[in-house]
């Protein structure tokens, strides 16, 4: 099963899938469609009882990539949302991030990093930047 939906339909679709037995979050894949100005999020869920997979595709604008968190529905997506936020710059609205009061501002990347997310196609590693 595969479906393309809008960001505002995401939470209801995840609830619907969970009710149908798709309770195991597999992953979130983020694809940078730089030429189209969008980032595509691909949510993969698994139904253990029927051994079926569900794939949900959501596209958001690159310049303001925002979707609601689904971690309150399926907590197993927390790490995947955190990784996607840190590495692709997608904002998951309502997602509890690392506590800044502890000086932690990132999840996987160095805490002082303030650059283009490294998995976006327009990211240039420091070693390849013109000086």
Secondary structure by P-SEA (a helix, b strand, c coil): cbbbbcccaaaaaaaaaaaaccccccbbbbbbcccccbbbbbbbbbbccccbbbbbbbbbbcccbbbbbcccccccaaaaaaaaaaacccccccccccccccccccccccccccccccccccccccccccc
